[in-house]
Amino acid sequence: MTFFGYQFIPKLWATILVVVFVFIFVELGRWQLSRAEERSSRHESLERLSNEPVVTISGGLVKLEDVEYRQVEARGRYLPEYTIYLDNKTYQGHAGYHVITPLQIKNSKILLAINRGWISTGNDRSIIPEIETTGGEIIVQGVATSPEFKTFQIGESVFSGQVWSSFNLEHYQQMTGLALQPLMILQNSSAQDGLIRDWIKPDSGASKNIGYAVQWFSLAFITIIIFLILNVKRNNQKKQ
């Protein structure tokens, strides 16, 4: 095949190889686009749930999937003696803890884990900061989430003392002897306890998948360009 004095003479094996790789790159790009669409759809669903009416958590056990990401509230009293500090939590570049205290739900033996917010570790990590806790009956409002809080750590998780490297509901119930709802509340109602409740609202993450898709499509395009360049040669034959 000749164009303007250039010949395109690809080898069969090279053509097959390029077709295979281009097909793979394009399919991977399409898969990333589908993942982006799924994440966007899920994020829209979560946004809708967060704007629905507040759900009251009473004494009966609830299912996490029925209330996850929704605004909820519960009435009861804190049991500060079971408070734990979730380590390796940062806020605006400062190290600190998330403070988790169980709430004894009114007229029930079932408790509810409340993530009350963030507090700085201070200059001396050997001293655990004191948290002011209301002793009477209160109403706590917040967002229902999974109780499994994980943080960056080196080595195995630590579930002892008041400072934990990660939160595991099953371990917490075993160590305290308490029965808890299978969820955690990220408190957003105000309280005079010195804790910061500036929860970061996660985005859909779809932009990352779109970026990956662009990379795969770019690889397919570059592969085709390189294939053409390597297989197009100038026709040096002179007309007789």
Phi, psi and omega in degrees: 000125185238134177225116174050043176086006179243145179247139176250104184232079180280151175279150184298314182296323179292321179297314180299316182298316180295317179300318180297312182293319178298318178299315180297314181298318180294318179295321177296322177295317178295323179295319179295323177295322178293323176296321178297319179294320178297316181294321178297318179296318179294320180295321177297322178296318179294322177298319179295318180296322182292341181261002178282165182304152181295136178259133178269125176269114181257203186286334182284151178294140178244166175260136181304317184295340180281338185232356185302134179072005178265157174284127182228167174214155179214145178251135179171204179223147180287149170247083188297339181292345178255016180292139173234158180246118181274116189280169175062039175251128183249153175217118182052041176084002181254140180283146180190194181235156162261132184261120182244121181232135178283142177253122176284108183295138183302134178059036180208154175267356181270139180251172182225125180285124180246119171275104190278345178137191187253145173217146181291149177288337183084183182284335182240106183290346178285346179253117180280128181297141179276140181244129177284126184235129178295132183273337183269191180285135181223167172245123180252131177242150180176194182253131179282129179224177174294143180281354183273097178263122179241144178230165176295132182206158176246122182093192184282158178292148179251121179238063180212154181068203180265339181260117180248147178278337175204164182250129177229119186299320181296314178298320181297318180292321179295319184282331182260339184076016182262153175255122185239155172295148183280048180201174177226147179254126171273101186297133173234359174283148184287151177201145180273071182232002178078006181268149180259126181242056179262075185289134178278124179273115184292145175274181185289334184081004182294328182299327178294317179294322177296320177299318177297321180298317178300320179297316181294317179295324178295320178297320178297316180295315180297321179300317179295317181298315180297320179299318180293316181298317183287341185246007175256124182230150179288136178275108184268002181288132180269146178291136182276000000 
